[in-house]
Amino acid sequence: MAFTLLALLALPLCLIAIAIKLSSRGPVLYWSERVGQHNRLFNMPKFRSMRTDTPAVATHLLTNPDQYLTPIGPFLRKTSLDEVPQLWSILTGHMSFVGPRPALFNQDDLIALRTERGVDALVPGLTGWAQINGRDELSIADKVRFDEEYVHRQSLRLDMHILWRTFTQVWRREGIAH
C-alpha cells in the first residue's frame, strides 16, 4: 500500500520538493533520528518545513517555533504533507501505517514511559490512537496512556477506524498546534 501511495503521489511530491527548494536553502528532506520498535533508532524522512539552523528538539520545546518555519512550512504542517515521505519508512519496515508516533531520539521522558508500559514493543506508525485523540494538544503522559490503550485494543477494525479519523482530521486540519 505504501508503494502504491508513493506512486500515486509522485507528481505532487515532486511539486512539493520543488517548492521547498525554491523557497529556502537546504535539503528537501529532513532526516530525523527516531526511536522505533524495541527502542531501536532509525532515520525517518519528512519534508523540511523548518530552517536548517533549527535545534534538534521536539517543536513544543522551542521558545518560538514559528521563527524557524520556512516560507511554505506552515502550509506543509497544517496539511500534514510534511509527513508523506514517511511512507519510505513504512516500505523499509521501520514504521507501519498505524502505531504510536515515533519519538525523537532525545525525548527521554516519552521513551521511558513507553518502555515502562510496553509500548516500545510496537512498530511506530504514521498515525495512531493518540494522534486522533488530541495530537499536538496532548501531554506526554496522555499520549502514553493512549498508546498503552492501543497496545491492548489493537485490531484491524481499530486500525481502519484510526486511518479514517486521521484522514478526516487532516482534511479539517484539526489538532495541529505547530
N, C-alpha and C positions, 0 to 999 in steps of 0.2 A: 504494500500500500504506500509506503514512503517513497519508493522508486517511482510509482505511478504519479504521485502528487508532485514530485520534483520535475518529472517530465511535463506534466500539465502546466506547471507554474514557471517553466523555463523562461518564457518571454518576460513575464512580469518581474521575475528575479533579476534578469539582465537589466531591465529598465531601472530597478531599484539600485543595482550596483552602479550603474552609470550616474544616477542622481547623487549617490553618496560620493563618488569620485569627483564629480563636478562641483559639489558644494563644500567640500572640506578636504584638508590634507590627511594623508594616511591611508591605510589599507581599507578595503571594502568590508572585510570580515574582521571581527574581534574574536579571538580565540581565548575563551575564559577557562581557567583551571577549575574544575568542578569535582564534587565528591559523588561517586557512583555507588553501585551495589557493593555491599560489604566495605564501604568507605575507601574503595579504590579510586584514585584520581584519574581523570580523563580530561581532554581538552574539548570544549563544546563551542561550536561556532555560532555567532549571532551577527546580523548586520550591524555595523558600527553606527550607533546613534549618539555617541559621546566623543568628545575630543580625545586625541591621543595622550594628552597630559592628565587625564582623569585618574585619581588614585584608584587602586585595585581593591575597592571595598564595596559592600552592598550599597546600592543607591540611597537607601534610607539613612545611612550613616554619614553621607555627605552633608555639610552645612547648608549649601545651596546647590542642589543638583542641577537646577536649570541653567546655571552658569557654564556647565560643562557640555550641554547639549549642542550637537551640530545643527546647522540650519534645518535639516529635514528630520532630526532626531525626535522632536515631539510627535510628528506625524507617524514615524515608524513605531514608536512606543504606544501611542494611542490606538493604532490599528493592529498592534502585535505583529506587524510584518517583520520586525527585527528578530523574531523568534523562528521564522521559517527555515533558515539554514540548519536548525537543529534536526531537521529530517535526516541530515547526514549522520548525526549521532544515533538515530534510530537504525539507519542502514548498517552502521558498524557494530550495533549491538550494545552500545553504551547507554542507550535510552530506549524507552518504549513510548507509545502514544499516551498512555495513562500511567501515572505513578506519582510519587512525591517529587516536587521540583528539585533538581539537583542543587545542593548547597555550594556556595563558593568555598574554596579550599580554606579560607580563613574565618569562616563562620563557626568558630569552635563551640559556641553555646548551642546552636542548632544541631550540629553534628553530634555532640554529646547527648543531647536529649533524644535524638532519633535513635542513636545506638542503644541507649538505655531502654527504649521502648520497642526495639526490634524492627524499626522502620528501615534501618540500613540494609536489611535482607532483600528489600525490593529494588527492582531496576527503576531508576528515576524516570519521570515522564515529562513529556511536552506540556501536559496539563495534569491536573489531579484534583482530588476531593477538596483539598484546602483552597485551590485556586477558584473553584466555583462557589466556595462558601466565604469569600472575602478577599482573596488575592492579596494585594499590597496593603490592605487595611487591617490584616490580622497580625497579632503579636506572634512572636516565635513560639511561645507556649501553646497558643491556639492552633497555629499551623501544625505543630507536632501532634496535638490532640486529634485533629482531622486526619493526619497521616496515619496515626495509630488506628483510628476507626476504619480507615481504608484497608489496612492490613487484615482486619477481622471480617470485613464485609466484601472483600474483593470478589468480583464475578464479572462475567461478560456483560450481563444486564447493567450492572452498575457502571462499568466502563463505557458502555454505549450512552448511558444517561449523562455521564461526565463529559463525553465528547460533544453531545448535543448541547448541553448547557454552556460549555466553553464556546462553541460556535455562536450561540445566541448572545452571550455576554460580550464577546469580542465585537460582534456586529453592532451591539448597542453601546460599546465602549464603556462597560460598567466595571467598577472596582479597580481602576488603574490610577494609582497615586503618583507615579513617576514616569 
